[in-house]
Structure formats: C-alpha cells, structure tokens
C-alpha cells in the first residue's frame, strides 16, 4: 500500500516528491460506459490524476432516496480510475457549483423552513451528514493507503466567495475524518486575500482557482499558504455557455502557456475541465447577476477533450507542455471518425395539451398560485390552470415573477410567452370568460450566489387587472413519461408542428456509434433517444448539436422523441458529422 502526504515543499508519494497533473472529469456528465475511454485519454495526454465532484442532488432526488447505480456508481468510477493507473481527487462539496442545477444542493433541502445552507446551522449539517454517510465510505475504501486511487479530498468549494463560517468548515472536517478519510484535505478559492482567508482553516491546504496571470496568482496564493506545494486546482482552460450568448473559447496558445507557467515552477494542477461532458436531461444550472442566464445542454467547456470525447487542438498542445516536465505515454488516442449523416422524418405528432393523465406526476389545488416547490416538483415542466369570468375588454394577467419561461393559453389558444431573462411578468388576456393555462419550464436552478435554492414556477401573487386571481391547479409533468405516453397520430413528412406537441420518429442503425443531432426549423424543446433524455435545444443557440452517446443507441430500430414547445416550420431530425456549438441560431 502507498501513502500520500503534504511535505514542506511538495506533495509526497511514498516519501518522494510528486507533481499532481490532474484533469477534471465529472462522472455524472458522462455515460458510464464511456468513463474508461475518457480516463484513458487523460492518461494518454500525460495526466496522472482524475478529479471529480460528487453531485448530492443527483444521488438524492428525495430525502429518503439515494441512488448509487448506473451513471451514479461512484464506486465503479473510482475503480476504473485505479484500473487505468491514475490517482483521484474527490470533491464532495456538499456545494459544488459546477454550473450544475442548484450547485449540487437538493431542491428539497432548500424547502426546509429556516435552513441556512453552507453554514454551521444544525439542520443543514444533519442533512449533510446523511449525504456524507452514503458517499464517504466509498471514498474511504478507495484511498491510496488502502490500495485505491484517492490522494486528496477537498472541503467545501470556493467557500471564501460565499461565507466565512469557520465552525462550518470545522464540522465538515470532523465529518469527513469520522468516515476514515485519512488523505490530506484541501480547499480552493480564487487567489484574493479575503477569499483565501474566509474559505479555509489552518489545517487545510489552500489551493487556487484561476486561468491566467499565473505568476501573480501563485504569489498571492503563496502569501496565504506559506508552506507546502503550490497548486492550481482549477486551471480554467475554457468556459461554459448560456442560451442566447456566444460560444466561449480560449486560445490554445494562451491556455498552454498558463499550463506551462504552472508546471515550470513545480506547481501542481487540475485542468478544469479536461473533459466537460453534457448536462443531460434537466441538470444544467444558471447564473443570475441581474439577468437570468441558463446554461446550455453542452458542457464542452472548450476543453482538451471535447463533449464527445475527442481530442482537440488544446489536447495536443497540453500534451506537448506536459512532456517537458513528466513522462507522456507513447500510445495516443485514435483519431475520431466522422459520424454518419442522415435525416429522419417525423412520423407522428401528439399535442401536449390537454395534458394526458399518464404524464401527470402530481397535482396540487390551491387558492393562491403555488410554486413548483410547494408541490415538491424539482425540475422540468408544470401546467397551471385557472378559470376567469367574462369581461367585455381585454385584461392583464400578472405575476410577481416567472421562473423561468411560461407559454400562456386562453381557452386552448396561445396568447404569448413570459420569459424570465426578459423580466416578463404580465400578459394581455382577451375579453370573455374562459380558462387560463400556463405551461412553465424550469430552465435550471441558479448554481452560484445568493439565489441558490429559490423557488421555481409561477411566483405569486397572480393578479388579473390588479385583483387577486384565485383558484389554481398545478400539475407537475413527469417528463420521462412523455416518450412512451404520447404516441400521436401519423403525419406526412415535413408537416409543420404547432407546439406544445410531441413528435415521434424512428431510424435504423447497423452498428452503434456516437451521433450528433440538429433540429433545423425547430424552436425550443427537449429530445429523447430511446427514452434517454439528451437535454434541451433552443433556436437561440449558440449550441446547435445535441450529443447522442453510442451506448444509448442500439442496432436496429431507434426511437427519436421531440417535445417542441413553440413551433417547428420544417421539422426534420438531422444527424451531422460532429459537434457544432458555436452558432447563434438553428
């Protein structure tokens, strides 16, 4: 068995200096059957370590459930890392940010009255302990001194940018040690004096997160971590995208120079990201610093390994830099082959409304308009319904807030859309009596800052011409039931689709391989292939393709399901050669 320690100047593996060359790879953003491929490619680039967060909310969809199966099998992930000859760094949070829905915190946690997250609040710590009770024993048995790959565990995540509760950090240390975690503990913060001081304790080894100006940032870090190895545990080599904004890239030359600047002075590094993967389903987070900005489905991050697991120009540049300071394996990743190109015609379409019982997960009747959270509905879509009396003139329906996008119908006819990113809260309702339906999409919970845990759906009061509109029904939609519950009627190829509607198609494969789906002529919605939720698409861009991992496909017939929320003028499913993440519209 080996041992890993922090020495006066270096990380020490069995007493010998070790420079950590790590890459970030989140198991929950990659199909589990592809973990080995991605990890192996990290080794082939010259890395010796894989870093991952643990996403609490993915493992614990409810307080009474904990999932460690399939793509959440942390034990399997750490085993594959070891089998590929790599070390591991684990960052269990409990808060992870990561541009992930709610920063990894379960939505149900934030609904508890009076709870104060990321503090020493007893209620919060009780739930955190339960989470740790599930995952830390797995980490413990994979430590390096027990024959496993884990060499470091991080306490919290960029805490200095959020708070300064030292008792909280102390409690996390005690919980973690209590599960037999004996490897060194670290913290990470941007190398600003207040963040470095607020986000750590003397017994924790401070590391930095940055992407440029390496000498300056290391000097700042050294002032606050006077002994031991310097480490940038998040070297930002790219960035994430928001719907309606441009596709972020960083130059290969600049990113490689930053890596070189670190390694040349003996600093250790964790490349964030080595491979970003995908925000499958409804797992993406969002920012809100005055304007709500939901993160796109792709988490490509302009990383060395792209969303589909293929080496980029940055991969080879990083490999060359690493080769100056450490041995690089002689074997190289195989060159990716273009994916097959073909079109799929839509075969059947079914209206989403009126909502079939088969896709209704829960129903809540309330006098005042309820939020999704009052129903315990954490992600996806909900349908609100209320009746209004007759009037001779149009009226104005308004809410305090819309979180995050709402299509509004009157007597079954669409009358408009309210969008949070446009600060829309009011809409014109035609004269006459009838029924108001509001289809609301949660586009992703904020993952950073003081809006963590905010309620989703319609936020009251609901007013009609300034007077309270009472008598609401909220139906939580079970999105995973949509592909099987809404078969629809046959349509001719190319028939326009008026949303919200569910379109179905099939296509044949003689072998399975990664595919890249575009939806030219479509508006906004969600896609499933063989029941697997690929995530959201939106004409606003910049993301143009949805990545279809080979393991979700099968030889023979495959089923494509598209929920179109708005309208599709020329609906066709088009599979193209590779990723396209940089367009501003479809």
C-alpha positions as CSV (number, residue, x, y, z in Angstrom):
1,X,0.0,0.0,0.0
2,X,1.1,3.6,-0.7
3,X,0.9,6.7,1.3
4,X,0.3,10.3,0.2
5,X,1.3,13.4,2.2
6,X,1.9,17.1,2.0
7,X,5.5,17.9,2.7
8,X,7.3,21.2,3.4
9,X,7.7,21.9,-0.3
10,X,6.0,19.1,-2.3
11,X,3.2,16.5,-2.4
12,X,4.9,13.2,-1.3
13,X,4.0,9.8,-2.7
14,X,5.7,7.2,-0.6
15,X,8.1,9.9,0.6
16,X,9.1,11.0,-2.9
17,X,8.0,14.4,-4.5
18,X,5.0,14.2,-6.8
19,X,3.7,16.9,-9.1
20,X,-0.1,16.3,-9.5
21,X,-1.1,16.5,-13.1
22,X,-4.9,16.2,-12.8
23,X,-7.9,16.7,-15.1
24,X,-11.5,17.4,-14.1
25,X,-14.0,14.8,-15.3
26,X,-17.4,14.6,-13.7
27,X,-18.8,11.1,-13.8
28,X,-22.4,12.4,-13.7
29,X,-21.9,14.2,-17.0
30,X,-20.5,11.2,-19.0
31,X,-22.3,8.0,-19.8
32,X,-20.8,5.3,-17.5
33,X,-19.9,3.1,-20.4
34,X,-17.6,5.8,-21.6
35,X,-15.8,6.6,-18.4
36,X,-12.9,4.3,-19.2
37,X,-12.4,5.9,-22.6
38,X,-12.2,9.4,-21.2
39,X,-10.0,8.4,-18.3
40,X,-7.6,6.6,-20.6
41,X,-7.3,9.6,-22.8
42,X,-6.4,11.7,-19.8
43,X,-3.5,9.3,-19.1
44,X,-2.5,9.5,-22.8
45,X,-2.3,13.3,-22.5
46,X,0.2,12.9,-19.7
47,X,-2.1,13.4,-16.7
48,X,-1.7,11.2,-13.6
49,X,-4.9,12.1,-11.7
50,X,-8.6,12.5,-12.3
51,X,-10.7,15.0,-10.3
52,X,-14.4,14.8,-9.8
53,X,-17.2,16.5,-7.8
54,X,-20.0,14.5,-6.2
55,X,-23.4,15.9,-7.1
56,X,-25.6,15.5,-4.0
57,X,-28.9,16.3,-5.8
58,X,-28.3,13.6,-8.4
59,X,-27.8,11.0,-5.8
60,X,-30.6,12.1,-3.5
61,X,-33.7,13.1,-5.5
62,X,-35.7,12.9,-2.3
63,X,-34.7,12.9,1.4
64,X,-35.5,9.2,1.6
65,X,-33.8,8.0,-1.6
66,X,-30.1,7.6,-2.5
67,X,-29.0,6.4,-5.9
68,X,-25.6,4.9,-6.5
69,X,-26.4,2.9,-9.6
70,X,-25.7,3.3,-13.3
71,X,-24.2,6.7,-14.1
72,X,-24.1,7.5,-10.4
73,X,-22.0,4.5,-9.4
74,X,-19.1,6.3,-7.7
75,X,-17.5,3.0,-6.6
76,X,-17.3,1.9,-10.2
77,X,-15.9,5.3,-11.4
78,X,-13.1,5.2,-8.8
79,X,-12.4,1.6,-9.6
80,X,-12.0,2.4,-13.3
81,X,-9.6,5.3,-12.4
82,X,-7.4,2.9,-10.5
83,X,-7.6,0.2,-13.2
84,X,-6.3,2.8,-15.7
85,X,-3.3,3.6,-13.4
86,X,-4.5,7.0,-12.3
87,X,-4.9,8.8,-9.0
88,X,-8.0,10.6,-7.9
89,X,-9.1,13.8,-6.2
90,X,-12.6,13.8,-4.8
91,X,-14.6,17.0,-4.1
92,X,-17.8,16.0,-2.2
93,X,-19.0,19.5,-1.5
94,X,-21.6,19.5,-0.2
95,X,-21.9,22.5,-2.5
96,X,-20.1,22.1,-5.9
97,X,-21.3,25.0,-8.1
98,X,-20.0,23.3,-11.4
99,X,-22.7,25.1,-13.5
100,X,-24.9,22.3,-12.2
101,X,-28.5,22.6,-11.2
102,X,-28.7,24.3,-7.8
103,X,-24.9,23.9,-7.4
104,X,-25.5,20.3,-6.5
105,X,-27.7,21.0,-3.5
106,X,-31.0,19.1,-3.5
107,X,-34.0,21.3,-4.1
108,X,-35.9,19.6,-1.2
109,X,-33.1,20.7,1.2
110,X,-33.8,24.4,0.5
111,X,-37.5,23.9,1.2
112,X,-37.0,23.2,4.8
113,X,-38.1,26.2,6.9
114,X,-35.3,28.3,8.3
115,X,-32.5,26.2,6.9
116,X,-29.2,28.1,6.4
117,X,-27.2,26.4,3.7
118,X,-23.4,26.4,3.8
119,X,-23.2,27.3,7.5
120,X,-23.0,25.5,10.8
121,X,-26.8,25.5,11.0
122,X,-27.6,22.2,12.8
123,X,-30.4,21.3,10.3
124,X,-28.1,21.8,7.3
125,X,-25.3,19.8,9.0
126,X,-27.7,17.0,9.8
127,X,-28.6,16.6,6.1
128,X,-25.0,17.0,5.1
129,X,-24.1,14.2,7.4
130,X,-26.7,11.9,5.9
131,X,-25.2,12.7,2.4
132,X,-21.7,12.0,3.6
133,X,-22.8,8.8,5.3
134,X,-23.7,7.5,1.8
135,X,-20.7,8.6,-0.2
136,X,-17.7,9.0,2.1
137,X,-17.4,5.3,3.0
138,X,-17.0,4.7,-0.8
139,X,-14.2,7.3,-1.0
140,X,-12.6,5.9,2.2
141,X,-12.2,2.4,0.8
142,X,-10.7,3.9,-2.4
143,X,-7.9,5.8,-0.6
144,X,-4.4,5.3,-1.7
145,X,-3.3,3.7,1.7
146,X,-6.0,1.0,1.1
147,X,-4.9,0.3,-2.5
148,X,-7.1,2.8,-4.2
149,X,-6.6,5.9,-6.3
150,X,-7.8,8.7,-3.9
151,X,-5.0,11.0,-2.8
152,X,-6.8,14.3,-1.9
153,X,-10.3,15.3,-0.7
154,X,-11.5,18.8,-0.9
155,X,-13.5,20.5,1.9
156,X,-16.5,22.6,0.5
157,X,-15.9,24.6,-2.7
158,X,-14.8,28.1,-3.2
159,X,-16.3,28.9,0.2
160,X,-14.5,32.2,0.6
161,X,-16.6,33.7,-2.1
162,X,-19.8,32.8,-0.2
163,X,-19.2,32.8,3.6
164,X,-16.7,32.7,6.5
165,X,-18.3,30.3,9.0
166,X,-15.2,28.6,10.4
167,X,-17.3,26.4,12.6
168,X,-18.9,25.1,9.5
169,X,-15.6,24.1,7.9
170,X,-14.6,22.5,11.1
171,X,-17.7,20.4,11.2
172,X,-17.1,19.3,7.6
173,X,-13.5,18.2,8.5
174,X,-14.8,16.3,11.5
175,X,-17.5,14.5,9.5
176,X,-15.0,13.6,6.8
177,X,-12.3,12.3,9.2
178,X,-15.1,10.5,11.0
179,X,-15.6,8.3,7.9
180,X,-12.0,7.3,7.9
181,X,-10.7,9.7,5.3
182,X,-7.0,10.0,6.1
183,X,-5.6,11.6,2.9
184,X,-4.8,15.3,3.0
185,X,-7.6,17.8,2.9
186,X,-7.6,20.9,0.6
187,X,-9.7,24.0,-0.1
188,X,-10.0,26.0,-3.2
189,X,-10.6,29.7,-3.7
190,X,-9.8,32.4,-6.2
191,X,-6.4,33.9,-5.0
192,X,-7.9,37.0,-3.5
193,X,-6.9,37.7,0.1
194,X,-10.3,37.7,1.7
195,X,-11.5,34.6,-0.2
196,X,-8.4,32.6,0.7
197,X,-8.7,33.6,4.4
198,X,-12.5,33.1,4.6
199,X,-12.6,29.9,2.7
200,X,-10.2,27.8,4.7
201,X,-8.7,26.8,8.1
202,X,-5.0,26.5,9.1
203,X,-5.2,22.7,9.0
204,X,-6.4,22.7,5.4
205,X,-4.1,23.1,2.4
206,X,-5.1,26.1,0.4
207,X,-5.2,25.9,-3.4
208,X,-6.2,28.4,-6.1
209,X,-8.7,28.6,-9.0
210,X,-7.7,30.8,-12.0
211,X,-7.0,30.7,-15.7
212,X,-4.4,33.4,-16.4
213,X,-1.7,35.6,-14.9
214,X,-0.2,32.6,-13.3
215,X,2.9,34.2,-11.6
216,X,0.7,36.8,-9.9
217,X,-1.9,34.3,-8.7
218,X,0.7,31.9,-7.4
219,X,2.4,34.7,-5.5
220,X,-0.9,35.6,-3.9
221,X,-1.6,32.0,-3.0
222,X,1.9,31.6,-1.5
223,X,1.3,34.6,0.8
224,X,-1.7,32.7,2.3
225,X,-0.2,29.2,2.0
226,X,3.4,29.8,3.1
227,X,4.5,26.1,3.2
228,X,3.9,23.0,1.1
229,X,3.2,22.7,-2.6
230,X,1.5,25.3,-4.7
231,X,-1.5,24.0,-6.6
232,X,-4.0,25.5,-9.1
233,X,-6.8,23.1,-8.5
234,X,-9.0,24.7,-11.2
235,X,-7.0,25.9,-14.2
236,X,-9.8,27.4,-16.3
237,X,-8.9,26.4,-19.8
238,X,-12.2,27.3,-21.3
239,X,-15.7,28.4,-20.1
240,X,-19.3,27.5,-20.2
241,X,-22.1,28.9,-22.4
242,X,-25.5,30.4,-21.8
243,X,-28.5,30.3,-24.2
244,X,-28.6,33.3,-26.4
245,X,-25.0,34.3,-25.9
246,X,-21.8,33.5,-27.8
247,X,-19.9,30.2,-27.6
248,X,-16.9,30.7,-25.3
249,X,-13.5,29.6,-26.3
250,X,-10.0,30.4,-25.1
251,X,-7.0,30.3,-27.4
252,X,-4.9,27.1,-27.3
253,X,-1.8,29.2,-27.1
254,X,-2.9,31.1,-24.0
255,X,-4.2,28.0,-22.3
256,X,-1.0,26.0,-23.0
257,X,1.2,29.0,-21.8
258,X,-0.8,29.1,-18.5
259,X,-0.2,25.4,-18.0
260,X,3.5,25.8,-18.8
261,X,3.8,28.7,-16.4
262,X,2.4,26.4,-13.6
263,X,4.5,23.4,-14.3
264,X,7.7,25.2,-14.9
265,X,7.8,26.4,-11.3
266,X,6.9,23.0,-9.9
267,X,3.2,23.8,-9.1
268,X,0.6,21.1,-9.3
269,X,-2.5,21.5,-11.4
270,X,-6.0,20.3,-12.0
271,X,-7.1,21.2,-15.5
272,X,-10.7,22.4,-15.4
273,X,-12.1,20.9,-17.5
274,X,-10.2,18.0,-19.0
275,X,-13.5,16.7,-20.4
276,X,-16.7,18.6,-19.7
277,X,-19.3,16.2,-21.0
278,X,-23.0,17.0,-21.1
279,X,-25.8,18.4,-19.0
280,X,-28.2,15.6,-19.9
281,X,-31.8,16.0,-19.0
282,X,-32.6,19.0,-16.9
283,X,-29.3,19.1,-14.9
284,X,-27.9,22.4,-16.2
285,X,-27.5,25.3,-13.8
286,X,-27.9,29.0,-14.3
287,X,-26.4,32.3,-13.3
288,X,-28.4,35.4,-12.2
289,X,-26.5,38.6,-11.5
290,X,-29.4,40.8,-12.6
291,X,-30.2,38.8,-15.7
292,X,-31.1,35.2,-15.6
293,X,-28.8,33.1,-17.8
294,X,-29.5,29.4,-18.1
295,X,-26.5,27.2,-19.0
296,X,-26.8,25.2,-22.3
297,X,-27.0,21.4,-22.5
298,X,-23.4,21.0,-23.7
299,X,-20.7,21.3,-21.1
300,X,-18.0,21.1,-23.7
301,X,-16.1,23.9,-21.9
302,X,-13.7,24.2,-24.9
303,X,-11.7,21.5,-23.0
304,X,-8.8,19.4,-24.3
305,X,-11.3,16.5,-24.8
306,X,-14.5,17.8,-26.5
307,X,-18.0,17.0,-25.4
308,X,-17.9,13.8,-27.5
309,X,-14.6,12.6,-26.0
310,X,-12.4,13.6,-29.0
311,X,-9.0,15.2,-28.6
312,X,-8.9,18.9,-29.7
313,X,-6.0,21.1,-30.7
314,X,-5.8,22.0,-27.0
315,X,-5.3,18.3,-26.1
316,X,-2.2,18.0,-28.2
317,X,-0.8,21.4,-27.0
318,X,-1.3,20.4,-23.4
319,X,0.4,17.0,-24.1
320,X,3.4,18.8,-25.5
321,X,3.7,21.0,-22.5
322,X,3.4,18.1,-20.0
323,X,6.1,16.2,-21.9
324,X,8.5,18.9,-21.0
325,X,8.1,18.1,-17.3
326,X,6.9,14.5,-17.0
327,X,6.8,11.2,-19.0
328,X,4.0,11.0,-21.5
329,X,2.8,7.6,-22.7
330,X,3.7,6.6,-26.2
331,X,0.2,5.4,-27.1
332,X,-2.1,8.1,-28.5
333,X,-5.9,8.3,-28.8
334,X,-7.3,7.0,-32.1
335,X,-8.5,9.7,-34.5
336,X,-12.2,10.2,-34.3
337,X,-14.2,9.1,-37.4
338,X,-17.0,11.4,-38.8
339,X,-20.4,10.3,-37.6
340,X,-22.9,9.1,-40.2
341,X,-25.0,11.8,-41.8
342,X,-28.7,11.3,-42.4
343,X,-32.2,12.8,-42.0
344,X,-35.1,11.4,-40.0
345,X,-38.6,12.4,-41.0
346,X,-41.2,12.9,-38.3
347,X,-43.8,10.1,-38.4
348,X,-46.3,11.1,-35.7
349,X,-47.3,14.1,-33.6
350,X,-49.4,14.4,-30.5
351,X,-50.5,17.7,-28.8
352,X,-49.2,18.0,-25.2
353,X,-52.4,19.8,-24.1
354,X,-54.8,18.9,-22.8
355,X,-52.3,17.1,-20.5
356,X,-52.8,13.3,-20.5
357,X,-53.0,11.7,-17.1
358,X,-50.1,9.4,-18.0
359,X,-47.6,12.3,-17.8
360,X,-49.0,13.9,-14.6
361,X,-46.8,13.1,-11.7
362,X,-48.6,15.1,-9.0
363,X,-51.5,17.6,-8.7
364,X,-52.0,20.5,-6.3
365,X,-55.1,22.6,-5.9
366,X,-54.6,25.9,-4.2
367,X,-56.4,29.3,-3.8
368,X,-53.2,31.3,-4.5
369,X,-50.9,30.4,-7.3
370,X,-48.4,27.8,-5.9
371,X,-44.7,27.4,-6.9
372,X,-43.3,24.1,-8.2
373,X,-41.6,23.7,-4.8
374,X,-44.9,23.8,-2.9
375,X,-45.7,20.6,-4.9
376,X,-42.2,19.2,-4.4
377,X,-41.5,19.4,-8.1
378,X,-37.8,19.9,-8.6
379,X,-37.1,20.0,-12.4
380,X,-38.7,20.3,-15.8
381,X,-42.3,21.4,-16.5
382,X,-45.6,22.2,-14.8
383,X,-49.0,23.2,-16.1
384,X,-51.1,25.8,-14.2
385,X,-54.8,26.2,-14.8
386,X,-57.3,28.8,-13.5
387,X,-60.7,30.0,-14.6
388,X,-61.7,33.6,-15.2
389,X,-65.1,35.3,-15.6
390,X,-66.4,37.2,-18.5
391,X,-65.3,40.7,-19.4
392,X,-66.1,43.0,-22.3
393,X,-62.5,44.2,-22.7
394,X,-59.0,42.6,-22.6
395,X,-57.4,42.2,-19.2
396,X,-53.9,42.0,-17.9
397,X,-52.7,38.8,-16.1
398,X,-49.5,39.3,-14.0
399,X,-47.3,37.5,-11.5
400,X,-44.6,38.6,-9.2
401,X,-42.1,36.5,-11.1
402,X,-41.9,33.8,-13.7
403,X,-39.3,31.1,-13.2
404,X,-38.3,30.6,-15.9
405,X,-40.3,30.6,-19.1
406,X,-44.1,30.4,-19.5
407,X,-46.3,29.8,-22.5
408,X,-49.8,31.2,-21.8
409,X,-53.1,29.9,-23.3
410,X,-56.6,31.2,-23.1
411,X,-59.3,28.7,-24.0
412,X,-56.7,26.5,-25.6
413,X,-55.2,29.2,-27.8
414,X,-51.7,30.6,-27.2
415,X,-51.7,34.3,-26.3
416,X,-48.0,34.8,-25.6
417,X,-44.8,33.8,-23.7
418,X,-43.3,35.2,-20.5
419,X,-39.6,34.9,-20.2
420,X,-37.6,35.5,-17.0
421,X,-34.5,36.6,-18.9
422,X,-36.6,39.4,-20.3
423,X,-38.1,40.2,-16.9
424,X,-41.6,39.5,-18.3
425,X,-44.3,39.2,-15.7
426,X,-47.5,40.4,-17.4
427,X,-49.6,39.4,-20.4
428,X,-52.7,40.6,-22.2
429,X,-55.7,38.3,-21.9
430,X,-58.6,38.6,-24.5
431,X,-62.1,39.6,-23.5
432,X,-64.6,36.9,-22.5
433,X,-64.8,34.1,-20.0
434,X,-62.6,31.0,-20.0
435,X,-59.7,29.0,-18.8
436,X,-56.1,30.2,-18.4
437,X,-53.4,27.5,-18.9
438,X,-49.8,28.4,-18.2
439,X,-47.1,25.9,-19.2
440,X,-44.0,26.7,-17.2
441,X,-40.4,25.5,-17.8
442,X,-37.8,25.4,-15.1
443,X,-34.8,26.2,-17.2
444,X,-32.2,25.4,-14.5
445,X,-31.7,26.5,-10.9
446,X,-29.1,29.1,-10.1
447,X,-25.8,27.4,-9.1
448,X,-23.9,30.4,-7.7
449,X,-24.5,33.3,-5.3
450,X,-27.4,34.3,-3.0
451,X,-30.1,32.9,-5.3
452,X,-29.3,29.3,-4.5
453,X,-32.5,27.4,-3.7
454,X,-35.0,29.9,-5.0
455,X,-38.5,28.6,-5.8
456,X,-39.4,27.7,-9.3
457,X,-42.6,28.0,-11.3
458,X,-45.0,30.9,-11.1
459,X,-44.3,33.2,-8.1
460,X,-47.4,34.9,-6.7
461,X,-49.5,36.8,-6.3
462,X,-51.3,36.2,-9.5
463,X,-53.3,39.3,-10.4
464,X,-56.0,39.9,-13.1
465,X,-56.3,43.6,-13.7
466,X,-54.7,44.2,-10.3
467,X,-57.1,41.9,-8.4
468,X,-56.1,38.5,-7.0
469,X,-56.8,35.6,-9.3
470,X,-57.7,32.7,-7.1
471,X,-58.4,29.0,-7.6
472,X,-55.3,27.4,-9.2
473,X,-54.5,23.8,-10.2
474,X,-50.8,22.9,-10.7
475,X,-49.9,19.6,-12.4
476,X,-46.3,18.5,-12.2
477,X,-45.3,16.9,-15.5
478,X,-43.4,13.6,-15.5
479,X,-41.1,14.4,-18.5
480,X,-39.6,10.9,-18.5
481,X,-43.1,9.5,-19.3
482,X,-43.5,11.7,-22.4
483,X,-41.8,9.4,-25.0
484,X,-44.0,6.4,-24.1
485,X,-47.2,8.2,-23.2
486,X,-47.7,10.4,-26.3
487,X,-47.5,8.3,-29.4
488,X,-49.6,10.7,-31.6
489,X,-51.2,10.4,-35.0
490,X,-49.4,9.9,-38.3
491,X,-48.3,12.9,-40.2
492,X,-46.8,13.5,-43.6
493,X,-43.0,14.2,-43.7
494,X,-42.3,17.9,-43.2
495,X,-45.7,18.8,-41.8
496,X,-45.3,22.0,-39.6
497,X,-45.8,21.4,-35.9
498,X,-47.6,23.8,-33.6
499,X,-46.4,23.4,-30.1
500,X,-46.5,22.4,-27.4
501,X,-46.5,19.0,-29.1
502,X,-44.6,15.7,-29.0
503,X,-43.1,14.4,-32.3
504,X,-42.0,10.8,-32.8
505,X,-39.7,9.2,-35.4
506,X,-37.6,6.1,-35.9
507,X,-34.3,5.3,-37.6
508,X,-32.3,2.2,-38.2
509,X,-28.7,1.5,-37.4
510,X,-26.5,-1.4,-38.4
511,X,-23.9,-0.5,-35.8
512,X,-23.8,1.9,-32.8
513,X,-21.6,4.9,-32.7
514,X,-21.9,8.5,-31.4
515,X,-24.4,10.7,-33.2
516,X,-24.9,14.4,-33.4
517,X,-28.4,15.7,-33.8
518,X,-29.5,19.0,-35.1
519,X,-33.1,20.3,-35.4
520,X,-33.2,22.9,-38.2
521,X,-36.5,24.7,-38.4
522,X,-37.5,23.8,-34.8
523,X,-37.9,26.3,-32.0
524,X,-37.4,25.2,-28.4
525,X,-37.7,21.9,-26.5
526,X,-36.4,18.6,-25.3
527,X,-35.1,15.5,-27.1
528,X,-35.1,11.8,-26.1
529,X,-33.5,8.9,-27.9
530,X,-34.7,5.5,-26.9
531,X,-36.1,7.2,-23.8
532,X,-32.8,8.7,-22.8
533,X,-33.1,12.5,-22.2
534,X,-30.4,14.2,-24.2
535,X,-31.4,17.6,-22.9
536,X,-32.7,20.9,-24.2
537,X,-32.4,22.6,-27.6
538,X,-33.2,26.2,-28.5
539,X,-33.1,28.1,-31.7
540,X,-31.4,31.0,-29.8
541,X,-28.1,29.0,-29.8
542,X,-25.2,29.1,-29.5
543,X,-25.4,25.3,-29.2
544,X,-26.5,23.7,-32.5
545,X,-26.0,19.9,-31.9
546,X,-27.1,17.6,-29.3
547,X,-24.6,14.8,-28.5
548,X,-26.0,11.2,-28.6
549,X,-23.7,8.8,-26.9
550,X,-23.2,5.5,-28.6
551,X,-24.3,3.5,-25.5
552,X,-27.9,4.8,-25.7
553,X,-28.3,3.6,-29.2
554,X,-28.9,0.0,-30.5
555,X,-28.6,-2.0,-33.6
556,X,-31.9,-2.0,-35.4
557,X,-34.7,0.4,-34.7
558,X,-34.1,3.5,-32.5
559,X,-36.8,6.0,-31.4
560,X,-36.5,9.8,-31.5
561,X,-38.9,11.9,-29.4
562,X,-39.0,15.7,-29.5
563,X,-41.1,17.9,-27.3
564,X,-41.5,21.1,-29.3
565,X,-42.7,23.9,-27.0
566,X,-43.2,26.7,-29.6
567,X,-43.4,25.8,-33.3
568,X,-41.4,23.9,-36.0
569,X,-41.8,25.2,-39.5
570,X,-39.9,22.4,-41.3
571,X,-39.5,19.6,-38.8
572,X,-36.8,17.1,-39.5
573,X,-34.2,15.4,-37.4
574,X,-30.8,15.8,-39.0
575,X,-27.8,13.9,-37.9
576,X,-24.5,15.5,-38.8
577,X,-20.8,14.6,-38.7
578,X,-19.8,16.2,-35.4
579,X,-20.3,18.8,-32.8
580,X,-21.4,22.3,-33.6
581,X,-21.5,24.5,-30.5
582,X,-20.9,28.0,-31.9
583,X,-23.9,29.1,-33.9
584,X,-26.2,31.8,-32.6
585,X,-29.3,30.2,-34.1
586,X,-30.6,27.0,-35.6
